[in-house]
Structure formats: structure tokens, C-alpha cells
């Protein structure tokens, strides 16, 4: 009993001495919420303490408790949330796994459609490396012929296209003074990004994008912007996504002489738009739309 009381007195004395040295030391101080560990309690040994203070920005102590992330109210997180900091998984993938997999035929069809669209965008986007090696005209020729189109160069009599073996002959390095003059992209799976790969063709006079299901008003606007000073013939027949806005944008083609509009009778006010185009472009001849009756009625 006497030995026990002596040990208790010794511990109390040590605590008082430690608290006199610094208020940050101690087993637990409710004022600053610090935690420490004591090493070397034998006589003659130094007291080395490691402590953790929450108010400090740098927390270097090995015994610092880990903070729990506070989750906002009314927010639900699945078990995959714990893998994000460690593995860096894509958040879209995490959300998709939490929602589950929709195996309905309509959902699978929509997923495949979006996938094909992403592939086309990546495939037809403008490639700077290709232009650096071939130049704008040859790069556009490779881009179109590879996808089933045809091109004709200035002062040439033949069209460059694939043969029966799906092969074609085009130079694989830059050739000066070679310019694309005519492009036939009828039926090619051409999208808006593909038109960007056909830019800076300053000598292009003839262009056909007939039967291209993805050609819409945005594509027509890009065509009018890229070839406003050179294009003389344009065929947009059977492009179902073209509306009256796309037809109106054709007025920006200053040198346009021939316009093919077969299969676009369903466009709203198409006859009136043809008359307006003729007023803006006096040398323009429009084919595929019977609008002469409206013109005669307007004159009478």
C-alpha cells in the first residue's frame, strides 16, 4: 500500500512539471485538444513528445487521427465512392455502376448510336499531322477517297477514287501547285467534323454531298463559310436534315451558279426561298424544285 501511494505521488509530480513547461504538452488538454505520446520515462533519459494540434495546417504526427469526410445532406453515395480517391476512376463510370445496367432493347440501341457517333467524331476530326505532311488539298483528298468519295484535281481529267480492290493512288507526301477542284462525297458518312478536315480548299468549285444523312443546317453553314469565294456548283439533294435555315444560308455563296435540291420539296416555304436566292444571286440556276409557277404568279 505504501509503495502504491509513492508511485501515485511520483506520477502527479511528473504531470505538474510537464504542464509547467508548456501548455501544449500533456496526455489530454481540453483547451487546445492536443494529443501527445511520452517516450523514455526512466531517470536520465530525455522526454521526447510527439503531439498533434488540429488548428495547425501541417499535421506531421504519426498518431494524428484521420478525419472523416463530411457528406452533404440529402446526398447518397454508394460503396464505389471509396475507390475514387485511391484508384482515380472516372466519375461517369462510378455513376453508371451505381445506376445499374439497362438492358432494354431501346437502351442498347441508343447506347450503340452514341458510341458510333463518338467513333465518327474521333475518326473525322481535323488532323494537324496529316496536313503537315500532305498539305491541305492532298490531306482532304486522302480523307475523302479513303471513305468512298471521289476528288478531281485542277487541270486533271480523271477522278481519283477506290478501285475494285478498295485501293487508290494518291501521293503520300506534299506536292506543290496541286489543288482540289471537284469533290463528289455522295453517300459518304460525312459529319460536321469531317467538313473541318476539308477546309482551306481555295480552288474548290464543285461539291456534292447528296444522299448524306448527316448533313444538316450546321454543315451547310460550314460549307458556306469555307467555300464562299470559290464554290460554283453544290448538290445537297436528299439530305433529310436540311431545313429552311440551311437553304437561307446558301446566299453566302457569292459565286454559286448551280444548286441541286432534289428530294427537298418538304422544306417549309422552299419555293419562296428559291425565289429569294435568285434575287440575291442573279446567276444562280436551281434544279429539283418546281418553283417557276410561284415566280409567274408573283410577276402577274
C-alpha positions in Angstrom: 0.0 0.0 0.0 2.8 2.4 0.9 4.6 1.6 -2.4 1.4 2.2 -4.4 0.9 5.7 -2.8 4.5 6.5 -3.6 4.0 5.7 -7.3 0.9 7.8 -7.4 2.7 10.8 -5.9 5.6 10.4 -8.3 3.1 10.4 -11.3 1.3 13.5 -10.1 4.6 15.3 -9.7 5.7 14.5 -13.2 2.4 15.8 -14.6 2.7 19.1 -12.8 6.3 19.5 -14.1 5.2 18.8 -17.7 2.3 21.2 -17.5 4.6 24.0 -16.2 6.9 23.6 -19.2 4.3 24.1 -22.0 0.5 24.0 -22.1 0.7 22.1 -25.4 2.2 19.0 -23.6 0.1 16.6 -21.7 -1.9 13.5 -22.0 -5.0 15.5 -22.8 -5.6 19.2 -22.6 -9.3 20.1 -23.2 -8.4 23.7 -24.1 -6.3 23.0 -27.2 -7.4 19.4 -27.9 -3.8 18.2 -28.2 -2.7 14.5 -28.1 0.8 13.5 -27.2 3.0 10.5 -26.5 5.8 10.2 -24.0 9.0 8.2 -24.5 11.8 7.5 -22.1 10.3 7.7 -18.6 13.5 6.4 -16.9 15.8 8.7 -15.0 18.4 10.3 -17.0 16.5 9.8 -20.3 15.1 12.8 -22.3 11.4 13.3 -22.7 10.6 13.3 -26.4 7.0 14.1 -27.2 5.1 13.9 -30.5 1.9 15.9 -30.5 -1.0 16.7 -32.8 -2.8 20.1 -32.8 -5.9 20.3 -35.1 -5.5 24.0 -35.6 -2.2 23.6 -37.4 -2.2 23.2 -41.2 0.7 20.8 -41.2 -0.1 17.6 -39.4 3.2 15.6 -39.2 2.5 13.4 -36.3 2.2 9.7 -36.9 -0.5 9.4 -34.3 -2.8 12.1 -35.9 -6.3 10.7 -36.2 -7.8 10.5 -39.8 -10.6 13.0 -40.5 -13.9 11.7 -41.6 -15.3 13.3 -44.8 -18.5 15.1 -44.1 -21.1 14.2 -46.7 -23.7 16.9 -47.6 -27.2 16.4 -46.5 -29.6 14.6 -48.8 -26.8 13.1 -50.8 -26.4 9.3 -51.3 -23.1 7.6 -52.1 -22.6 4.0 -53.0 -19.8 1.8 -52.0 -17.8 2.6 -55.2 -17.3 6.1 -53.8 -14.5 4.8 -51.6 -12.5 3.7 -54.7 -12.3 7.2 -56.3 -9.5 8.8 -54.2 -7.3 5.7 -54.4 -7.8 4.5 -58.0 -8.8 7.7 -59.7 -11.8 6.0 -61.5 -13.8 8.1 -63.9 -16.8 9.6 -62.1 -19.0 8.8 -65.1 -18.1 5.2 -64.7 -18.9 5.3 -61.0 -22.3 6.9 -61.6 -23.1 4.3 -64.3 -22.2 1.5 -62.0 -24.4 3.0 -59.2 -27.4 3.4 -61.6 -27.1 -0.1 -62.9 -27.1 -1.5 -66.4 -30.2 -1.0 -68.6 -30.5 -4.0 -70.9 -33.7 -2.9 -72.6 -33.5 -3.1 -76.5 -34.2 0.7 -76.8 -31.4 1.5 -74.3 -28.9 -0.8 -76.1 -29.8 0.8 -79.4 -29.3 4.3 -78.0 -26.0 3.3 -76.4 -24.8 1.9 -79.7 -25.9 5.0 -81.6 -24.0 7.3 -79.2 -20.9 5.0 -79.4 -20.9 5.2 -83.2 -21.2 8.9 -83.1 -18.2 9.3 -80.8 -16.2 7.0 -83.1 -17.1 9.1 -86.1 -16.2 12.3 -84.4 -12.8 11.0 -83.4 -12.2 9.5 -86.8 -13.2 12.5 -88.9 -11.7 15.3 -86.8 -9.1 17.5 -88.2 -5.6 16.0 -88.0 -2.8 18.5 -88.0 -0.1 15.9 -88.5 -1.7 14.8 -91.8 -1.9 18.4 -93.1 1.8 19.0 -92.1 2.9 16.0 -94.3 0.5 16.4 -97.2 -0.8 19.9 -97.3 -4.5 20.9 -97.1 -5.5 19.7 -100.6 -3.9 16.3 -100.6 -4.9 15.7 -97.0 -8.6 16.4 -97.9 -8.2 14.1 -100.9 -6.9 11.2 -98.8 -9.7 11.8 -96.2 -12.5 11.6 -98.8 -11.2 8.8 -101.1 -10.5 6.6 -98.1 -14.1 6.9 -97.1 -15.5 6.2 -100.6 -15.6 9.7 -102.1 -14.1 11.0 -105.3 -11.9 14.0 -106.0 -10.6 15.7 -109.1 -7.6 17.9 -109.1 -7.2 21.1 -111.1 -6.3 20.6 -114.8 -6.9 16.8 -114.4 -9.4 14.8 -116.5 -9.8 11.7 -114.3 -11.4 11.3 -110.8 -9.3 9.8 -108.0 -11.3 7.0 -106.3 -11.0 3.5 -105.0 -10.8 0.6 -107.4 -12.3 -2.8 -107.2 -9.8 -3.9 -104.6 -10.5 -0.9 -102.4 -7.2 0.7 -103.2 -6.3 4.1 -104.6 -3.3 6.0 -105.8 -2.5 9.3 -104.1 0.8 10.9 -103.2 1.9 10.3 -99.6 4.0 13.5 -99.5 3.4 17.1 -100.2 3.3 18.2 -103.9 3.3 22.0 -104.7 0.7 23.5 -107.0 -1.8 20.7 -106.7 -5.3 21.8 -105.9 -8.7 20.0 -105.4 -11.2 21.4 -107.8 -14.2 19.0 -107.6 -15.4 16.7 -104.7 -18.1 14.0 -105.0 -19.0 12.9 -101.5 -22.4 11.5 -102.4 -23.5 8.8 -100.0 -20.4 9.3 -97.8 -21.0 9.1 -94.0 -19.8 12.7 -93.6 -20.4 14.7 -90.4 -19.7 18.2 -89.3 -16.2 17.3 -88.0 -15.4 15.8 -91.4 -16.1 19.1 -93.2 -13.4 20.6 -91.0 -10.9 18.1 -92.5 -11.8 19.6 -95.9 -11.0 23.2 -95.0 -8.8 25.7 -96.8 -9.6 24.3 -100.3 -9.3 27.7 -102.1 -9.8 26.3 -105.6 -12.9 24.1 -104.9 -15.6 24.8 -107.5 -17.8 21.7 -107.5 -19.2 19.9 -104.4 -21.8 17.2 -104.0 -23.0 15.9 -100.6 -26.1 14.3 -102.0 -27.6 11.4 -100.0 -25.6 12.2 -96.9 -27.9 11.5 -94.0 -25.8 13.5 -91.5 -25.7 16.8 -93.5 -27.8 19.4 -91.6 -28.1 23.1 -91.3 -24.8 23.3 -89.3 -23.0 21.5 -92.1 -24.5 23.9 -94.7 -23.3 26.8 -92.7 -19.8 25.4 -92.6 -19.8 24.8 -96.3 -20.9 28.4 -96.9 -18.1 29.7 -94.6 -15.3 27.6 -96.1 -16.1 27.9 -99.8 -17.9 31.3 -100.0 -15.5 32.7 -102.6 -14.9 29.7 -104.9 -17.9 27.3 -105.0 -19.9 27.3 -108.2 -21.9 24.1 -108.0 -23.5 22.5 -105.0 -25.7 19.4 -104.7 -27.5 18.8 -101.4 -30.2 16.5 -102.8 -31.8 14.0 -100.4 -30.3 15.4 -97.3 -33.2 15.0 -94.9 -31.8 17.1 -92.0 -31.5 20.3 -94.1 -34.3 22.8 -93.2 -35.2 26.3 -94.4 -32.4 27.7 -92.3 -29.8 25.8 -94.3 -31.3 27.0 -97.6 -31.2 30.6 -96.4 -27.5 30.3 -95.6 -26.7 29.4 -99.2 -27.0 33.1 -100.1 -23.4 33.5 -98.7 -22.0 31.5 -101.6 -21.3 34.5 -103.8 -20.2 32.6 -106.9 -22.8 29.9 -106.8 -24.2 29.1 -110.3 -25.9 25.8 -110.0 -27.8 24.3 -107.0 -29.3 20.8 -106.8 -32.3 20.4 -104.4 -33.8 17.1 -105.5 -35.9 15.4 -102.7 -36.2 18.6 -100.6 -39.8 19.5 -101.5 -40.9 19.1 -97.9 -38.9 22.0 -96.6 -41.1 24.8 -95.4 -41.5 27.7 -97.9 -39.0 26.1 -100.2 -40.4 27.8 -103.3 -40.3 31.2 -101.7 -36.7 30.6 -100.6 -35.7 29.6 -104.1 -37.1 32.9 -105.4 -35.2 34.9 -102.7 -31.9 33.1 -103.6 -32.4 34.0 -107.2 -32.8 37.6 -106.2 -29.6 37.6 -104.2 -27.6 35.5 -106.7 -28.7 36.6 -110.2 -26.5 33.9 -112.0 -28.0 31.0 -109.9 -29.9 28.2 -111.5 -31.8 26.0 -109.1 -32.8 22.4 -110.1 -35.0 19.9 -108.4 -37.7 22.3 -107.2 -40.7 23.4 -109.2 -40.9 27.0 -108.2 -41.5 28.6 -111.5 -45.3 28.7 -111.0 -44.8 30.8 -107.9 -42.4 33.1 -109.8 -45.0 33.6 -112.6 -47.8 34.3 -110.0 -45.5 36.8 -108.3 -44.9 38.6 -111.6 -48.6 38.7 -112.5 
